[in-house]
Amino acid sequence: MKWPRAGLRRATLGGIRTVLVLLPISSALMGCDVYSRVPAETLDEEPCTGITVVEAKCLTLVVPENRAAPGGRTISLRIVVLPRTSAAPAADAVMFLAGGPGQAASDFVNDSDVPIGQLRVSRDIIFADQRGTGGSNSLTCDFYGPPEQPQSYFTEFLPIDRVRACRSALQRRADLAQYTTAASVEDIEAIRVALRYSQLTLVGGSYGTRLAMEYVRRYEPRVRAVVLDGPVTPQSYAPQGFGRLAQRALDRLLDECLEDAECRRAFPDIRQETKQVFARVAKVPATATIAHPSNRTPAVVTLTRNHVAEAIRYLLYSSHGASRVPLYLHRAASGDFSEIAGFLMRWRAAGTFDGLYLSITCTEDVPYVAGDAADVDESTFLGGYRVREQRAACAEWPRGEQPADSRTPVRAAVPILVLSGTLDPVTPPENGDTISRTLPASLVVRVPRGGHSPAGLSGLGCLGNLQAEFITAASTRKLDTSCVSRIARPGFVTSQ
């Protein structure tokens, strides 16, 4: 997951060549007919429903669901293009690849946190919903709810009865084994060809970094540059290590709190209080009075250790959420779990880990998770429930095919900018170091105090400027990263 606003969007998972473009989409959007050489039944324009950018062009591209079975079912990919704002077009377009897996890239078109403006000067921006998300045959599952039953948001992370029900419903309109990273790579290439770009510049966040690098692996000559934000390495298998990584991020956050005068004054015993919270809720579930965001009707809900741990882990995803963790744990130590429960309900109500998440992780991650992964995580605040529940869910879900080399490092000469948060609880900063070893034109930038998203820190204009400068030059050689040292946490929330 990546680019979340203030922490309430899902996620759960590192030389310049100029090519003459034949017919860039920006030319088409200024009046030329880009569709003249593309079959009408393949690429169509559609109304831009839900898109507030008035210049946006919305398209659908029809592709085979299973490319190994010609003549079979097809699916439509939703594509939103924001045309360049200058009269001097670049040969490449910038494509944003969303995280999750399960986020729809078109959701970011209206998101002020996504650095679009600077990139649009000479390049078209593409937001294409990955197959299985948004307007591209979305594989939506209702794992929690309805709103009038608040306790239904405090069940298992992946309730098996609902996993089975979702699989049965989706199989009526989708071959769930065809929704993989490898299939999505071919979709990206189909989009590039249909829109007549000679090259793409890819900007991927979280899982989107895996998708970006697999496209580089298959189609390196078609890639001008890549930005990887919170990189996933080819050897990262969700949810292995989730507990260890979350524990490390929490420990470092509490260290930072105790090094901050105001936070230390407000929560001098925060380490001990944190231990007490998880020890207590592991023995006796907690209760809290909260309201669903859609109906605002107060209700009492019961939270287990897993619920509390899940909420804290997801709060750590963004720097904004992390700044509230000491306060929430301090209040929970006194018996008040309302902030933790309220956050988890809002998080789960905002979106679930849908069918695409299962199709991809059940093919590309869970089969390679170490046998003792749950036991290894059990000593952490998160525990091993994620490993156990994802294994159980994947036993109910169809498994697709994965190229054998997708578990090996990507070796490429493409210029790559890697951004990693030092307090990221899911894609740790060393992922950037690992992925860059076989990428000689890469540069790793560590964002101080950054979570999986740095939202909530001050000085983040630095990162937008770095990305814009890098994409303009397609090189890291003269990139001045000194502004990163000035990124800071404005302060911890000590009351509200």
N, C-alpha and C positions, 0 to 999 in steps of 0.2 A: 504494500500500500504506500502511496506517496502523495505529496502535495496536499495533505489534509488541512482544512481550516481549523485553527485553534484546537485541533485534536479530536474532532468528532466526525471522523469518516473512517471506514474500514480499511483495513489493510489485511490480516493475521496474519507468503514468506507472504565487477568490477572492470610525410611530405604532401603537399597539396596537388591534387590532380584536377585539372579543369577539363570538362567534357562539354561539347556543344550540345545543348538540349534541342530536340527537334521541335517540340511544341509545348512550352510550359503552361500549366493550368492557369497561371496569372494572365496570360494572353487571352485564354478562353474567357476568363471572367471579365475581361475588358471589352469583349465583343466578338472574338473569334469563336469558331465552332469546334470546340475540342472533341465533340462527339462524332464528328463526321467520319472518322476512321475506326470508331468503336461500335460494335453491334448495339442496336437500340435496346435489345432485351438484356444486355449485360450491364450497361452504365446508364443510369437515369438520374435526373434532377428531381428533388422532392421538396415540399415545404419545410422550412426550418422551424419545426415545432419545438418550443422550449428554448430556443437560442436567441439571446438578446442582442448579439452583435449583428447590426443591420447589414453589414457587408458580407456576412457569411453565405456560403453556398453549400447546400446539403445535397448529397448524392447517395445513391445505392449502387453497389456492385454485386452482381449475382455470381456466385462461385459454387463449384461442386462441394457438397458436404464431405464426400469421400472421393478424393482424386484418383484413387485406384479403381473406382467403379464408375466409369463414364456412363452418362445417361441416367444416373441415379438421382437422388434427391439433391436439390440445390438450396442454398441459403443466401440471404441478402445481407451484405455488410453495410452498415451505416457509416458514411464519411462526411465530416464537416471540414470545409476548407475556408480559411481566412486568407484572402488575397493580400499580396504585398501592398504597401502604402506608397512606395516610390515608383518612379517611372523606369528605374534601372533594375531589371530582373536578374536574380542569381540563377545559376544552372540547377541548383538543388532546392528541394523543399525541406522544411523541418517537420518531422512527424513525432508526435508525443505518444508514448506507449505507457499505458496505465498499469497500476500494480494490482495486488490482491493475492493470486489471480482472481478476478471477478469484477474489478472496477471497469466502468465504461469510460473510454477516453473522452467522449463527447461531453461528459459531465464537467470537464475542466474548461470548456470554452468560456463559460461565464464566471470562472473562478479567478478572483483578483490575485490570489496567491501564486498563480502560474505565470512565469515571466514571458508574456506573449508580445507586449508592445515593442520592445527593442528588437525582437527577432523579425517582426513583420516588415521592417523597412524595405528590405530587398528580397525577402523570401516568403513564399506562401507557407502557411502553417496548416498542417493536417492533423485532425483528430479522428481516428478511425476506431470505432468500437470493435474490439477483438471478438471473434466468433464466440458466442455464448454469453455476451454481455450487451447491455443497452439495447440498441436497435438492431443488433446482429444475432437474431434468434436467441435472445436471452434465456439462459437456463436458470430461471428463478425458483428458489425453494423457500417455503415458509416454515422455517425451523422453530420460530417462536411466535407468540401471540395466540389469540387476538387481544387488542388493547383492553377490552373489558375483563380480561383475565390476567392481571398483572403477574401472578405467580408463574404463568406460562413462559415468562421471559427469564425465569430462574430455574431452568431445567438443565440437562446436560448441554455441553457445548455443541454436540452433534447428536440429537435425540434419534436413536436408531429407528423408531417407528416412523418418524417424519422423513428420515433419509430414505427408507424403503418406499414411502408414499410418493416422495418427490421423484425417485428413480422411475417408478411406474408411470407417473404422469408425463414425465419428460420423454420417455421412450416412445410415446405415441407420435412425437414430432421430431425426434433427434436420435441419431446414433451416438451415444455418449462417449464411445471410444474414439470418435473423430475430433474431439475438442481438446487438442493438445498443443503444446508449443510448436512442434514441428508443422502441424497443419496451419497454425497462425503465421508462421514464417512464410509459407507459400501464399497466404492471403496478402501479406504485406507486399510481396513481390508482384502479385496480381494487381494490387492497387497502384504500385509504381508504374507498371506497364500501361494500365488503363488511363492513367492521368498524364502519361508521356513525360515523366521526369527521367533524366539520365542518371541522377543520383539522389539519395536521401541523406539528410542529417537526422540522426535518431536521438531523442531525449527520452530516456527510460527511468522510471522510478521503481525501486523495490523489485517485485517480480518482473516489471517491465524491463529491467536490466538484463534478465535472463533472455527474454524475448529479443531484445536488441542484439545481444551477443550471438545468439543462435542465427539471427539474420546475417550478422557479419561473417559467421562461420560458413554459411552457404553462399552468400552473395557479396563478398568483400569488395569487388570492383564497383559495386553499386552504392557504396557507402562513402560519403565524404568525411564525416566526423560523427562522434558519438559522445553524449553526456550520460554518465551512469550515476544516478543519485540513490545512494543506499544499495550498493551492488550485491547481488546474489552470485556466489561462485558456482561453477558446474558441480562441485562436490558438496554443496549445501543441500541437505535433504530435510525439508520440513516434515515434522516438528522436532527433529533430533536437536538436542542442545538448547531448546527453548527455555527450559528451566534454568540452566547454567547461565545463559546470556542475560536473562531477565534479572537473576540474582545479582550478577555483576553490575548491571546498570543501576539497580536499586541501591546497592552498597555504595557506588560512586556518587549517586545523587545525595544520599544521606551524608556522605563525607563533605560534599559541597555545602549542604545545609549547615553543618556544624562549623564550617570555615567562614560562613557568612554571619556577621554579628547579629543581625536582626533575626535570622532563622534560628540561630543557636540560642538567643534569648527567649524566643517563643517556644522552642521545642528542645530543651537541653538534654532530655532523655529519649530522644526519638529512636535511637537504635534499640534500646530495651523495650520501648513501647511497641515497635514493629514486631519484635519477637513475641511479645505477649499477645498481640492481635492474632497472629497466625496460630500460635499454640492454643489459644482459647477457642477460636472458631473451628479448629480441627477436631475439638472434642464436642462442642455444642454449637449448632448453627446459630447465626445471629438473626435478628429481625430488624426491620426498618419500615417506616411509613413513608411512602413515596407516591408519585402520581405519574401515569403514562403521559408523555408529551402531547398526545392527540386529544385526550379527554379531560386531563387535569383533575381526575377524581382520586382523592387520596385512598391508599390501600396499604395494608400490612403485608410485607413479603418476607420470606425466609431465605437466607443466604448461607451456603455452605462455604467451606474453605476454598473450593475451586472457584466459586463465584467471586469471592473477595480477591483471590489471586489473579483471576482473569481481568478484573477491573483495574487493579494496580498495574498489571503488565501493559494494558492498553493505554492507561494514563501516561506511562513512560514512553509511549510511541512518539508523542510530540513534546517539545520543550515547554509548550504552554501547559499541557496536562501535567508534566513532571513537576512544574513549579507549585502544584497544589498537593502533591503526594504527601509531603510531611504533615500538612494540616489535616488531610483526610485520615491518615494513620493515627495521628494524635487524638482526633475525636473518636475514632473507632476504639482506641485503647480505653476511652471513657465510656464505651458502650453505644456511641452514636455512629451508626453505619449508614446514615441517610445519604451522605454525599457519594459514598462508594456504590450503594445500591442504585441511586439515581443515575449515576454515570453509566453503569452497566446496562440499565434499562434503555437509556437513550442510545447507547452504542448498538445494542442488539436491535432496537426498533429502527435505527437509521439504515439498516441493511444486514443481510445475513451472509454467511459463507455459502454461496449458492452452488449450483451444480457444476459450474466451470471450475470452481475451487477444487471440488472433489475429482472431476475428470482429470485435471492436471496433476494434482498432488498424488492421486491414487496410481497414476502412471509413472510419474517422474520423481517422486520423493519417497512416499511411504514404503515402497518395496525395498528401498536401499537403507532404511533406518536401521541402526544397529539393534540387535536383539535385546540388549540390556538397557536401551535408551531410557525407558520409563523408570527403571530402578536407579539409574544414574541421576535423574532429575529429582527423585523423591526427596532428597535432603534439602532442596531449594524451596523458596516460598511458593513457587508455582506447582511443585510436585510433578508427577508423571502422568497426570490425567490426559493431557493433550495427546501424548503418544498412544495411550491405550484407546482413547475414543476415536482418533483418526484411523487407527488400524481396524477397529470394529466397523467404522463407516465404510472403509475401503473394501472390506470383505463383502459388502452389499452393493458395490458400485462397479460397473464395467471398467476394464482396464484397457487402455489403448496401447499403441506401439510407439517406441521411442528409439531414435537412432542411437547406436552404441557409442558413437563419438561424442554425444551430447554430455557425457559425464567426464570428458577430458577437457583440459584447458584450451581456450581459444587462442590461437596464435595468429596475429594480424598486425599489419603496419598502419592501420587506420589511426588517425589522431583521436585520442580519447581523454576526456576530462572526467575524473572520478571524484565524487563528493561523498564523504563519510562522516557521520556524527560520532563524536567521541563517547556519547552516552546512548547510542542506539542499542535497544534491547533485542533486536532480531537480526539485523545485518550489521554485525560489529565492524569497527573501523579496520581491523586487520583483513577483512574481506577485500578492501581496496588494495592492500599490499599484495595479497595473494593473486588477485585477478590481473594486476599490472605486470607481474613477472614475465608474462609471455606477450606483453603488449608494449613494444619498445617506444612507441610514440605517445605513451600515456603519462598523465600526471595525476597524483593522488593529493587531494586537498582534504584535510581533516577540519571539521567544523567544531570549534570548542563549545562544549555543553549542548551540542546538537543531539536530538533524539533521532528516531527514524524520520521525523520531520523536524526541521528547526523552527517551525512556527512558534512564536512566543518570545524569541530572542530579539534583541535590538541589533541594528546594523546589517540586516539581511539584504539590503540593497546591494551589498558587496557581492553576494552570490549571483543575483540576477545580472549584474554587470560582468562578472567573470564569465558566465555562460554566454552572454551576448558577444563579448570580445573573442572568446574561444571559437564560437561558431562562425563569426565573421572571418577570422584568420585561418580556421581549420588547423591550428597549431598551438601547442602549449609552450613553445620556446621562449616567447617574450611576455608570457602572461604574468602580470604582477599580482601576486596573491597576498600581499602584505595586509590588505584590508581585513582579511579573515581574522587576524589577531585582535581586531576591535569588536568582533561579534561577542555579545555578552548577554547574560540573563539580567533583565531589569530588576529582578528581585523575586524572592519566594513569596507566595501568598500565605500570610500568617493569620488572616481573619477574613470573614465574609458574612 
